[in-house]
Amino acid sequence: QVQLVESGGGVVQSGGSLRLSCAASSATFSGRAMAWFRQAIGKEREFVAAISWNGDLLNQGVRNHAAAVKGRSTIAKDNQKNTLYLQMNNLKPEDTAVYYCAAMSRKYSFDGSREATEYSVWGQGTQVTVDS
């Protein structure tokens, strides 16, 4: 069973940076596309970024970033450490949300899907708060 644990959230000033991490408990992490989603209070969960199963520190793979974070955030995956990352720079108050990592249901997908329904395993979330 794949389990995901996020870390790295916190309170940061506007314009600051954070790096979120998501550690997987199973070796199956390496065969799955992964993604980050976020949910702000009173809003629906929204896509942030995704990376195909073959993407890692040496292989670009397919990476998608939401327009709201493109140019400020980068998704990365270390298949040796079974860890997913989200580097976020120039943070804005509207980035305040709980951030969730997710593993795609099917294995070996080259698609960095933006659809939450494609992902069947979710972490518990980590809070990111950006003060203005």
N, C-alpha and C positions, 0 to 999 in steps of 0.2 A: 504494500500500500504506500502510495506516495503521500508524504506529508510536507507541508511548506511552512516555514517560520520566517516572518519578516522582522527586520530590525533596522535601526538607523534613523528613525523618525525623531522629531523633536521640535523645539521652538527656535525659529531663526528670524532675523531681521530681513525686511524687504531688500532684495539685491544679494542676499547671501546664498550659500550652497549647502546641499546635503547629498549624501550618497546612501541610498537605501540598499539593503541586502535581503536576499531571500534564500535560505538554506533548505535544501531538500534532504529528506531522510532516506531516500531510496536511490539505488543505482539506475532506476528507470528515468531519472531526470535527464540523463544525457540523450535520450531518444525522443524528447518531447519539445515542441515549440512552447515558449513561455511568454507571459505577458504581465504587464502592470495595468491595473485599473484603479480608479479612485472614486470616493463618494463623499461629497460635502453634506453637511447637515441640511436637510430639507430638499436635497437633490437626488436624482437617480445616479446609479453607478455609471461611470463613463470610462471609456478606453483611454489609456495614456500611451502605452508603447508595447510592441511585441517583437519577438525574434524567433526565427525559424529554428528547427531542431539542430541543424548543422552549424548555426552561428556560435562562435566562441571567441576567445581572445585573439586567435590567429585567423579566423575565417569570418568574413563579413556576414555571410548568410543573407537572409532577407530580414530587414528591420523596418518596422513602421512606427512612426511617431504621430500622435495627434497634432493637429494644427496648433492647438493651444499651447503645446510645449515644444514644438519643433524649433530647433536652433538653440534651445535652452536646456534640453534634457537628452540623455543618451542611454539607451538600454545596452547591456552587455551580459555575456554569460560565460562562466568558467566551467567547462564540462569536467575538468579534473577535480574541481572542488565541489561540484554539484551546487553551484551558487549562481543566482541571478542578481544583477545589479541595476540600479537606476541612478545615474548621476544627474542631479538637478542643479542648475546654475541660474543666477539672476532671478531668484524666486520672487513671486508676487503674492500679495494677500489672497488673490483668487486661486492660488495653488493649495490653499488650506483645505485639507481633507484627510480621510483615512485612506491609506494606500494599501492595495491588496496585490499580491502576486498570485498567478494562476498557471496551472499546467494544462496543456491541451489534452483533450480526451484521446485522440488517436495519436499514434506514434509516427515518427519520421515524416512529419508534415513540413513542406518547404514554404508553407504559407504563414506569414505573420499576421494571423487573423485579428480583426478588430471586434469580432463578435463574442460577447461574453458567453453565449450558449455553446461555443466551441470548446470551452474550458470546463473541466469537470472537477478539478481539485483546486481548492482555494486556501490561502493562508488566513490567519486571524486578523491581519491588518496592523498597520503601524501609523500613528497619528503624526501628521505634518502640520505645523501651525506657523504661518508667516505673519509676523507683526508689521504693520505699516509704519 
